[in-house]
Amino acid sequence: MIHSTAIVSDKAIIADDVEIGPYSIIGDGVEIGSGTRIDSHVVINGPTIIGKDNHIYQFASIGDDPQDKKYANEPTRLVIGDRNTIREFCTFSRGTSQDRGETTIGSDNWVMSYVHIAHDCVVGDKTIMANNTTLAGHVHLGDWVICGGFSGVHQFCKIGAHAFLGMYSAVNRDIPAYTTVSGQPATARGINSEGLKRRDFSPEQIRNIKNAYRITFRQGKKKEEAIEEIAALVDAQPELEPFLESLRSSERGLAR
């Protein structure tokens, strides 16, 4: 399953059924789980752990040193879950000792060509990142987030679950769960209603989320006031919990 022109370190741990294509290089400290397919001309450096049933297309660079001038060869790593599709020319960096020491990417993500995921990012499950999406260091991306093509996210920003970034969005503030943003800088435009319908949120749940959005973005309230009002609704409307948590955890301010 390993092409004769591929170079695989004897310090790598590769499951028996992993496919590794022509001219790919697998370095020291790399672990690759069962069912994963590595196409031609891929470079994977370690420490990097890659789970099961992933497909990494040609010319990707995975697990190399972080692009951080403070990095001084500390032992950091990249961890990738299962069933991810990683297309051509993607670049994923390991973490830094200034943060968690680890870049983490979950499972079932669809990552299109030329996507960059920088050091210490945390990416959830079932996200879609269209071509040329760029996540700067320390970004947190929740489950089911969709990033339109050429969207960029500033360092330390947090994007909540089910959020939607329009094409060319320039994100420099935090985005609450369920929220749609677009523009440069990215501005809140409403909630991701269509995405929620596709994920079987009920009409009532969507109405409740729209109400929480209005409380936060359309009624001139301070963030603390919105948090207090939405917190009073969560017991009866548990779908608001991710939105509320996004407000509480925001440190960079909201993309209004």
C-alpha positions in Angstrom: 0.0 0.0 0.0 3.1 2.3 0.1 4.4 3.4 -3.3 8.0 2.5 -4.0 9.0 6.2 -4.4 7.5 7.3 -1.1 9.8 7.9 1.9 8.5 6.7 5.2 10.5 7.2 8.4 11.1 4.0 10.5 10.0 6.2 13.4 6.5 6.6 11.9 3.6 4.3 13.0 1.5 3.4 10.0 -1.5 1.1 10.0 -1.3 -1.8 7.7 -3.9 -0.7 5.3 -2.8 2.9 4.9 -2.2 4.0 1.3 0.7 6.3 0.6 1.2 7.6 -3.0 4.2 8.4 -5.1 6.9 10.8 -3.8 5.1 11.4 -0.5 7.3 11.9 2.6 6.2 10.7 6.1 8.6 12.0 8.8 9.5 11.0 12.3 6.8 10.9 15.0 3.9 10.6 12.5 1.0 8.2 13.3 -1.5 7.3 10.7 -4.7 5.3 11.4 -6.4 2.6 9.5 -8.1 3.3 6.2 -6.3 6.6 5.6 -5.2 7.4 2.1 -2.3 9.8 1.3 -2.0 10.8 -2.3 1.2 11.7 -4.2 3.6 14.4 -3.2 2.3 14.9 0.4 4.6 15.9 3.2 3.7 15.0 6.8 6.0 15.9 9.6 5.7 15.0 13.2 4.8 14.8 15.9 1.5 14.4 14.1 -1.4 12.0 14.8 -3.9 11.3 12.0 -6.9 9.1 12.7 -8.8 6.7 10.6 -10.3 6.9 7.1 -8.9 10.3 6.1 -8.1 11.3 2.6 -5.2 13.7 2.0 -4.8 14.9 -1.5 -1.6 15.7 -3.4 0.7 18.5 -2.5 -0.6 19.0 1.1 1.9 20.0 3.8 0.7 18.6 7.2 2.3 19.0 10.6 5.3 21.2 9.8 6.8 23.8 12.1 4.4 26.7 13.2 4.8 30.0 11.4 5.6 31.8 14.6 8.9 33.6 15.1 8.8 32.7 18.8 8.9 29.0 18.0 12.3 27.5 19.0 11.8 23.8 18.2 9.8 23.0 21.3 8.1 19.6 21.1 4.5 20.4 19.9 2.1 18.4 17.8 -0.8 18.3 15.4 -3.8 15.9 16.0 -6.3 15.1 13.2 -9.4 13.0 13.8 -11.2 10.6 11.5 -12.9 10.8 8.0 -11.6 14.2 7.0 -11.2 15.2 3.4 -8.1 17.4 3.0 -7.7 18.7 -0.6 -4.7 19.9 -2.6 -2.1 22.4 -1.2 -3.5 22.6 2.3 -1.1 23.6 5.1 -1.7 22.6 8.7 0.9 23.7 11.4 1.7 22.1 14.7 1.1 24.1 18.0 3.4 26.3 20.0 4.5 26.2 23.6 3.0 29.7 24.1 -0.5 28.1 23.9 -1.8 24.6 24.1 1.2 23.0 22.3 -1.2 21.4 19.9 -3.2 22.1 16.8 -6.4 20.0 16.9 -8.7 19.2 14.0 -11.8 17.0 14.6 -13.6 14.5 12.4 -15.7 14.6 9.3 -14.4 17.9 8.1 -14.4 18.9 4.4 -11.3 21.1 3.8 -10.9 22.4 0.3 -7.8 23.4 -1.6 -5.2 26.0 -0.3 -6.7 26.1 3.2 -4.3 27.2 6.0 -4.8 26.2 9.6 -2.2 27.8 11.7 -0.6 26.8 15.0 -2.8 26.1 18.1 -6.1 26.3 16.2 -8.9 24.1 17.5 -11.3 22.9 14.7 -14.4 21.0 15.6 -16.3 18.3 13.6 -18.3 18.5 10.4 -17.0 21.9 9.3 -16.6 23.0 5.7 -13.7 25.3 4.7 -13.9 26.5 1.1 -10.9 27.2 -1.0 -8.3 29.6 0.5 -9.8 29.9 3.9 -7.1 31.0 6.3 -7.2 30.5 10.1 -4.5 32.5 11.9 -3.0 31.2 15.1 -5.1 30.3 18.2 -8.5 30.4 16.3 -11.3 28.2 17.7 -13.8 26.9 15.1 -16.9 25.2 16.4 -18.8 22.2 14.9 -20.7 22.6 11.7 -19.1 26.0 10.9 -19.0 26.9 7.1 -16.3 29.2 5.9 -16.8 30.7 2.4 -14.0 30.9 -0.1 -11.1 33.3 0.8 -12.4 34.0 4.3 -9.8 34.9 6.9 -9.9 34.7 10.7 -7.7 36.9 12.9 -5.7 35.4 15.7 -7.5 34.3 18.9 -11.0 34.7 17.4 -13.7 32.2 18.3 -16.4 31.1 15.9 -19.4 29.3 17.5 -21.1 26.1 16.2 -23.2 26.4 13.1 -21.9 29.8 12.1 -21.6 30.8 8.5 -18.9 33.0 7.0 -19.7 34.5 3.6 -17.1 34.6 0.8 -14.2 37.0 1.5 -15.2 37.6 5.1 -12.5 39.2 7.2 -13.2 38.1 10.8 -11.5 40.2 13.5 -14.0 39.6 16.3 -15.8 36.6 17.8 -18.8 35.2 16.1 -21.6 33.6 18.2 -23.0 30.2 17.4 -25.6 30.1 14.6 -24.6 33.5 13.3 -24.0 34.5 9.6 -21.4 37.1 8.9 -20.0 38.7 5.8 -17.9 41.7 4.8 -14.5 43.3 5.6 -14.6 43.5 8.5 -17.1 40.8 8.9 -20.5 42.0 10.2 -23.4 40.0 11.7 -26.2 39.6 9.1 -28.6 37.2 10.8 -28.7 33.6 11.7 -27.8 30.6 9.6 -31.4 29.5 9.1 -30.9 27.4 6.0 -28.1 25.4 7.7 -30.2 24.8 10.8 -33.1 23.5 8.7 -30.7 21.1 7.0 -29.6 19.9 10.4 -33.2 19.2 11.5 -33.6 22.1 13.9 -37.4 22.6 14.3 -39.2 25.8 13.3 -39.7 26.6 16.9 -36.0 26.2 17.7 -35.1 28.4 14.8 -37.5 31.1 16.0 -36.0 31.0 19.5 -32.5 31.3 18.1 -33.6 34.3 15.9 -35.0 35.9 19.1 -31.7 35.4 20.9 -29.9 37.0 17.9 -32.3 40.0 18.0 -31.7 40.4 21.8 -28.0 40.5 21.2 -27.6 42.5 17.9 -30.8 44.4 17.3 -32.0 45.9 20.6 -29.0 48.1 21.5 -28.1 46.0 24.6 -24.7 45.6 26.1 -23.3 42.1 25.9 -23.8 41.6 29.6 -27.4 42.6 29.3 -28.0 40.2 26.5 -26.3 37.4 28.4 -28.6 38.0 31.4 -31.8 38.0 29.3 -30.8 34.9 27.2 -29.7 33.0 30.3 -33.2 33.3 31.7 -34.5 31.5 28.5 -32.1 28.6 28.3 -33.9 26.1 30.6 -37.0 26.2 28.4 -35.0 26.7 25.2 -31.8 24.5 25.5 -30.9 25.2 21.8 -29.8 28.6 23.0 -27.0 27.2 25.2 -24.3 27.3 22.4 -25.2 30.9 21.6 -25.1 31.9 25.2 -21.7 30.1 25.7 -20.4 32.0 22.7 -21.3 35.3 24.3 -19.8 34.3 27.7 -16.5 33.1 26.3 -15.9 36.0 23.9 -12.8 37.9 24.7 -12.2 39.9 21.5 -15.8 41.3 21.3 -18.5 40.4 18.9 -18.6 40.9 15.1 -21.4 43.4 15.1 
